[in-house]
């Protein structure tokens, strides 16, 4: 399974940037490979992300494992708090 993370590299809030970094750091610390899609580089990627999530207002970061939706930062954070961080990524 390939982990895919939709994220934003431009502007946005400090909180969103920190959330994205926490996900990236978790994956890197576990040596889990992942790919990223920067929704600010191609506007169609934002719409693709929202369609895949099933929410017209979804904001990054959004995480997928293959074709399966894992969740947003809140779901990731809750999984880590429950010591189920790796399970969140459905590997």
Chimera marker file (.cmm) of the C-alpha trace (Angstrom):
<marker_set name="trace">
<marker id="1" x="0.000" y="0.000" z="0.000" r="1" g="1" b="0" radius="0.5"/>
<marker id="2" x="1.137" y="3.465" z="-0.800" r="1" g="1" b="0" radius="0.5"/>
<marker id="3" x="0.467" y="6.286" z="1.648" r="1" g="1" b="0" radius="0.5"/>
<marker id="4" x="-0.709" y="9.474" z="-0.050" r="1" g="1" b="0" radius="0.5"/>
<marker id="5" x="-1.017" y="12.775" z="1.785" r="1" g="1" b="0" radius="0.5"/>
<marker id="6" x="-2.763" y="15.797" z="0.337" r="1" g="1" b="0" radius="0.5"/>
<marker id="7" x="-1.151" y="18.894" z="1.833" r="1" g="1" b="0" radius="0.5"/>
<marker id="8" x="-0.706" y="22.627" z="1.257" r="1" g="1" b="0" radius="0.5"/>
<marker id="9" x="2.694" y="24.265" z="0.889" r="1" g="1" b="0" radius="0.5"/>
<marker id="10" x="1.435" y="27.823" z="0.545" r="1" g="1" b="0" radius="0.5"/>
<marker id="11" x="0.040" y="30.339" z="2.997" r="1" g="1" b="0" radius="0.5"/>
<marker id="12" x="-2.544" y="28.829" z="5.232" r="1" g="1" b="0" radius="0.5"/>
<marker id="13" x="-2.485" y="28.750" z="8.960" r="1" g="1" b="0" radius="0.5"/>
<marker id="14" x="0.429" y="27.892" z="11.182" r="1" g="1" b="0" radius="0.5"/>
<marker id="15" x="-1.739" y="25.196" z="12.755" r="1" g="1" b="0" radius="0.5"/>
<marker id="16" x="-2.232" y="23.398" z="9.415" r="1" g="1" b="0" radius="0.5"/>
<marker id="17" x="1.508" y="23.475" z="8.711" r="1" g="1" b="0" radius="0.5"/>
<marker id="18" x="2.209" y="21.990" z="12.159" r="1" g="1" b="0" radius="0.5"/>
<marker id="19" x="-0.408" y="19.283" z="11.611" r="1" g="1" b="0" radius="0.5"/>
<marker id="20" x="1.133" y="18.332" z="8.280" r="1" g="1" b="0" radius="0.5"/>
<marker id="21" x="4.601" y="18.232" z="9.830" r="1" g="1" b="0" radius="0.5"/>
<marker id="22" x="3.414" y="15.944" z="12.631" r="1" g="1" b="0" radius="0.5"/>
<marker id="23" x="2.098" y="13.433" z="10.104" r="1" g="1" b="0" radius="0.5"/>
<marker id="24" x="5.265" y="13.608" z="7.982" r="1" g="1" b="0" radius="0.5"/>
<marker id="25" x="7.489" y="13.222" z="11.054" r="1" g="1" b="0" radius="0.5"/>
<marker id="26" x="5.507" y="10.244" z="12.343" r="1" g="1" b="0" radius="0.5"/>
<marker id="27" x="5.840" y="8.435" z="9.022" r="1" g="1" b="0" radius="0.5"/>
<marker id="28" x="9.535" y="9.258" z="8.723" r="1" g="1" b="0" radius="0.5"/>
<marker id="29" x="10.227" y="8.087" z="12.288" r="1" g="1" b="0" radius="0.5"/>
<marker id="30" x="8.608" y="4.727" z="11.438" r="1" g="1" b="0" radius="0.5"/>
<marker id="31" x="10.428" y="4.599" z="8.081" r="1" g="1" b="0" radius="0.5"/>
<marker id="32" x="7.101" y="4.415" z="6.262" r="1" g="1" b="0" radius="0.5"/>
<marker id="33" x="7.307" y="5.667" z="2.694" r="1" g="1" b="0" radius="0.5"/>
<marker id="34" x="4.710" y="8.148" z="1.530" r="1" g="1" b="0" radius="0.5"/>
<marker id="35" x="3.882" y="10.406" z="-1.381" r="1" g="1" b="0" radius="0.5"/>
<marker id="36" x="2.531" y="13.927" z="-1.199" r="1" g="1" b="0" radius="0.5"/>
<marker id="37" x="0.195" y="15.955" z="-3.383" r="1" g="1" b="0" radius="0.5"/>
<marker id="38" x="0.446" y="19.713" z="-2.954" r="1" g="1" b="0" radius="0.5"/>
<marker id="39" x="-3.043" y="21.070" z="-3.603" r="1" g="1" b="0" radius="0.5"/>
<marker id="40" x="-1.673" y="24.593" z="-4.080" r="1" g="1" b="0" radius="0.5"/>
<marker id="41" x="0.368" y="23.588" z="-7.149" r="1" g="1" b="0" radius="0.5"/>
<marker id="42" x="-2.649" y="22.401" z="-9.143" r="1" g="1" b="0" radius="0.5"/>
<marker id="43" x="-6.175" y="23.618" z="-8.279" r="1" g="1" b="0" radius="0.5"/>
<marker id="44" x="-7.681" y="20.406" z="-9.672" r="1" g="1" b="0" radius="0.5"/>
<marker id="45" x="-5.903" y="18.477" z="-6.894" r="1" g="1" b="0" radius="0.5"/>
<marker id="46" x="-7.938" y="20.290" z="-4.237" r="1" g="1" b="0" radius="0.5"/>
<marker id="47" x="-11.151" y="19.205" z="-5.953" r="1" g="1" b="0" radius="0.5"/>
<marker id="48" x="-9.806" y="15.666" z="-6.360" r="1" g="1" b="0" radius="0.5"/>
<marker id="49" x="-8.979" y="15.542" z="-2.641" r="1" g="1" b="0" radius="0.5"/>
<marker id="50" x="-12.436" y="16.781" z="-1.660" r="1" g="1" b="0" radius="0.5"/>
<marker id="51" x="-14.141" y="14.313" z="-3.983" r="1" g="1" b="0" radius="0.5"/>
<marker id="52" x="-12.123" y="11.378" z="-2.601" r="1" g="1" b="0" radius="0.5"/>
<marker id="53" x="-12.831" y="12.469" z="0.991" r="1" g="1" b="0" radius="0.5"/>
<marker id="54" x="-16.517" y="12.985" z="0.221" r="1" g="1" b="0" radius="0.5"/>
<marker id="55" x="-16.650" y="16.513" z="1.622" r="1" g="1" b="0" radius="0.5"/>
<marker id="56" x="-16.811" y="19.740" z="-0.401" r="1" g="1" b="0" radius="0.5"/>
<marker id="57" x="-15.114" y="21.601" z="2.460" r="1" g="1" b="0" radius="0.5"/>
<marker id="58" x="-12.291" y="19.166" z="3.320" r="1" g="1" b="0" radius="0.5"/>
<marker id="59" x="-8.974" y="20.865" z="4.024" r="1" g="1" b="0" radius="0.5"/>
<marker id="60" x="-5.464" y="19.407" z="4.150" r="1" g="1" b="0" radius="0.5"/>
<marker id="61" x="-3.903" y="17.342" z="5.455" r="1" g="1" b="0" radius="0.5"/>
<marker id="62" x="-5.921" y="14.351" z="4.226" r="1" g="1" b="0" radius="0.5"/>
<marker id="63" x="-4.426" y="10.870" z="4.294" r="1" g="1" b="0" radius="0.5"/>
<marker id="64" x="-5.024" y="7.837" z="2.066" r="1" g="1" b="0" radius="0.5"/>
<marker id="65" x="-3.594" y="4.334" z="2.041" r="1" g="1" b="0" radius="0.5"/>
<marker id="66" x="-3.949" y="3.154" z="-1.526" r="1" g="1" b="0" radius="0.5"/>
<marker id="67" x="-7.581" y="3.869" z="-2.384" r="1" g="1" b="0" radius="0.5"/>
<marker id="68" x="-8.705" y="3.767" z="1.257" r="1" g="1" b="0" radius="0.5"/>
<marker id="69" x="-9.352" y="7.016" z="3.095" r="1" g="1" b="0" radius="0.5"/>
<marker id="70" x="-7.553" y="7.036" z="6.451" r="1" g="1" b="0" radius="0.5"/>
<marker id="71" x="-8.709" y="10.420" z="7.719" r="1" g="1" b="0" radius="0.5"/>
<marker id="72" x="-7.686" y="13.955" z="8.503" r="1" g="1" b="0" radius="0.5"/>
<marker id="73" x="-5.347" y="15.288" z="11.162" r="1" g="1" b="0" radius="0.5"/>
<marker id="74" x="-7.899" y="14.925" z="13.977" r="1" g="1" b="0" radius="0.5"/>
<marker id="75" x="-8.325" y="11.215" z="13.206" r="1" g="1" b="0" radius="0.5"/>
<marker id="76" x="-4.537" y="10.795" z="13.022" r="1" g="1" b="0" radius="0.5"/>
<marker id="77" x="-4.038" y="12.625" z="16.327" r="1" g="1" b="0" radius="0.5"/>
<marker id="78" x="-6.666" y="10.501" z="18.072" r="1" g="1" b="0" radius="0.5"/>
<marker id="79" x="-5.063" y="7.301" z="16.752" r="1" g="1" b="0" radius="0.5"/>
<marker id="80" x="-1.642" y="8.386" z="18.026" r="1" g="1" b="0" radius="0.5"/>
<marker id="81" x="-3.107" y="9.280" z="21.427" r="1" g="1" b="0" radius="0.5"/>
<marker id="82" x="-4.596" y="5.773" z="21.600" r="1" g="1" b="0" radius="0.5"/>
<marker id="83" x="-1.221" y="4.298" z="20.542" r="1" g="1" b="0" radius="0.5"/>
<marker id="84" x="-2.748" y="3.140" z="17.251" r="1" g="1" b="0" radius="0.5"/>
<marker id="85" x="-0.773" y="5.474" z="15.002" r="1" g="1" b="0" radius="0.5"/>
<marker id="86" x="0.402" y="2.799" z="12.582" r="1" g="1" b="0" radius="0.5"/>
<marker id="87" x="-3.080" y="1.262" z="12.377" r="1" g="1" b="0" radius="0.5"/>
<marker id="88" x="-4.427" y="4.650" z="11.244" r="1" g="1" b="0" radius="0.5"/>
<marker id="89" x="-2.515" y="4.233" z="7.967" r="1" g="1" b="0" radius="0.5"/>
<marker id="90" x="-4.188" y="0.843" z="7.275" r="1" g="1" b="0" radius="0.5"/>
<marker id="91" x="-0.908" y="-0.872" z="6.460" r="1" g="1" b="0" radius="0.5"/>
<link id1="1" id2="2" r="1" g="1" b="0" radius="0.2"/>
<link id1="2" id2="3" r="1" g="1" b="0" radius="0.2"/>
<link id1="3" id2="4" r="1" g="1" b="0" radius="0.2"/>
<link id1="4" id2="5" r="1" g="1" b="0" radius="0.2"/>
<link id1="5" id2="6" r="1" g="1" b="0" radius="0.2"/>
<link id1="6" id2="7" r="1" g="1" b="0" radius="0.2"/>
<link id1="7" id2="8" r="1" g="1" b="0" radius="0.2"/>
<link id1="8" id2="9" r="1" g="1" b="0" radius="0.2"/>
<link id1="9" id2="10" r="1" g="1" b="0" radius="0.2"/>
<link id1="10" id2="11" r="1" g="1" b="0" radius="0.2"/>
<link id1="11" id2="12" r="1" g="1" b="0" radius="0.2"/>
<link id1="12" id2="13" r="1" g="1" b="0" radius="0.2"/>
<link id1="13" id2="14" r="1" g="1" b="0" radius="0.2"/>
<link id1="14" id2="15" r="1" g="1" b="0" radius="0.2"/>
<link id1="15" id2="16" r="1" g="1" b="0" radius="0.2"/>
<link id1="16" id2="17" r="1" g="1" b="0" radius="0.2"/>
<link id1="17" id2="18" r="1" g="1" b="0" radius="0.2"/>
<link id1="18" id2="19" r="1" g="1" b="0" radius="0.2"/>
<link id1="19" id2="20" r="1" g="1" b="0" radius="0.2"/>
<link id1="20" id2="21" r="1" g="1" b="0" radius="0.2"/>
<link id1="21" id2="22" r="1" g="1" b="0" radius="0.2"/>
<link id1="22" id2="23" r="1" g="1" b="0" radius="0.2"/>
<link id1="23" id2="24" r="1" g="1" b="0" radius="0.2"/>
<link id1="24" id2="25" r="1" g="1" b="0" radius="0.2"/>
<link id1="25" id2="26" r="1" g="1" b="0" radius="0.2"/>
<link id1="26" id2="27" r="1" g="1" b="0" radius="0.2"/>
<link id1="27" id2="28" r="1" g="1" b="0" radius="0.2"/>
<link id1="28" id2="29" r="1" g="1" b="0" radius="0.2"/>
<link id1="29" id2="30" r="1" g="1" b="0" radius="0.2"/>
<link id1="30" id2="31" r="1" g="1" b="0" radius="0.2"/>
<link id1="31" id2="32" r="1" g="1" b="0" radius="0.2"/>
<link id1="32" id2="33" r="1" g="1" b="0" radius="0.2"/>
<link id1="33" id2="34" r="1" g="1" b="0" radius="0.2"/>
<link id1="34" id2="35" r="1" g="1" b="0" radius="0.2"/>
<link id1="35" id2="36" r="1" g="1" b="0" radius="0.2"/>
<link id1="36" id2="37" r="1" g="1" b="0" radius="0.2"/>
<link id1="37" id2="38" r="1" g="1" b="0" radius="0.2"/>
<link id1="38" id2="39" r="1" g="1" b="0" radius="0.2"/>
<link id1="39" id2="40" r="1" g="1" b="0" radius="0.2"/>
<link id1="40" id2="41" r="1" g="1" b="0" radius="0.2"/>
<link id1="41" id2="42" r="1" g="1" b="0" radius="0.2"/>
<link id1="42" id2="43" r="1" g="1" b="0" radius="0.2"/>
<link id1="43" id2="44" r="1" g="1" b="0" radius="0.2"/>
<link id1="44" id2="45" r="1" g="1" b="0" radius="0.2"/>
<link id1="45" id2="46" r="1" g="1" b="0" radius="0.2"/>
<link id1="46" id2="47" r="1" g="1" b="0" radius="0.2"/>
<link id1="47" id2="48" r="1" g="1" b="0" radius="0.2"/>
<link id1="48" id2="49" r="1" g="1" b="0" radius="0.2"/>
<link id1="49" id2="50" r="1" g="1" b="0" radius="0.2"/>
<link id1="50" id2="51" r="1" g="1" b="0" radius="0.2"/>
<link id1="51" id2="52" r="1" g="1" b="0" radius="0.2"/>
<link id1="52" id2="53" r="1" g="1" b="0" radius="0.2"/>
<link id1="53" id2="54" r="1" g="1" b="0" radius="0.2"/>
<link id1="54" id2="55" r="1" g="1" b="0" radius="0.2"/>
<link id1="55" id2="56" r="1" g="1" b="0" radius="0.2"/>
<link id1="56" id2="57" r="1" g="1" b="0" radius="0.2"/>
<link id1="57" id2="58" r="1" g="1" b="0" radius="0.2"/>
<link id1="58" id2="59" r="1" g="1" b="0" radius="0.2"/>
<link id1="59" id2="60" r="1" g="1" b="0" radius="0.2"/>
<link id1="60" id2="61" r="1" g="1" b="0" radius="0.2"/>
<link id1="61" id2="62" r="1" g="1" b="0" radius="0.2"/>
<link id1="62" id2="63" r="1" g="1" b="0" radius="0.2"/>
<link id1="63" id2="64" r="1" g="1" b="0" radius="0.2"/>
<link id1="64" id2="65" r="1" g="1" b="0" radius="0.2"/>
<link id1="65" id2="66" r="1" g="1" b="0" radius="0.2"/>
<link id1="66" id2="67" r="1" g="1" b="0" radius="0.2"/>
<link id1="67" id2="68" r="1" g="1" b="0" radius="0.2"/>
<link id1="68" id2="69" r="1" g="1" b="0" radius="0.2"/>
<link id1="69" id2="70" r="1" g="1" b="0" radius="0.2"/>
<link id1="70" id2="71" r="1" g="1" b="0" radius="0.2"/>
<link id1="71" id2="72" r="1" g="1" b="0" radius="0.2"/>
<link id1="72" id2="73" r="1" g="1" b="0" radius="0.2"/>
<link id1="73" id2="74" r="1" g="1" b="0" radius="0.2"/>
<link id1="74" id2="75" r="1" g="1" b="0" radius="0.2"/>
<link id1="75" id2="76" r="1" g="1" b="0" radius="0.2"/>
<link id1="76" id2="77" r="1" g="1" b="0" radius="0.2"/>
<link id1="77" id2="78" r="1" g="1" b="0" radius="0.2"/>
<link id1="78" id2="79" r="1" g="1" b="0" radius="0.2"/>
<link id1="79" id2="80" r="1" g="1" b="0" radius="0.2"/>
<link id1="80" id2="81" r="1" g="1" b="0" radius="0.2"/>
<link id1="81" id2="82" r="1" g="1" b="0" radius="0.2"/>
<link id1="82" id2="83" r="1" g="1" b="0" radius="0.2"/>
<link id1="83" id2="84" r="1" g="1" b="0" radius="0.2"/>
<link id1="84" id2="85" r="1" g="1" b="0" radius="0.2"/>
<link id1="85" id2="86" r="1" g="1" b="0" radius="0.2"/>
<link id1="86" id2="87" r="1" g="1" b="0" radius="0.2"/>
<link id1="87" id2="88" r="1" g="1" b="0" radius="0.2"/>
<link id1="88" id2="89" r="1" g="1" b="0" radius="0.2"/>
<link id1="89" id2="90" r="1" g="1" b="0" radius="0.2"/>
<link id1="90" id2="91" r="1" g="1" b="0" radius="0.2"/>
</marker_set>
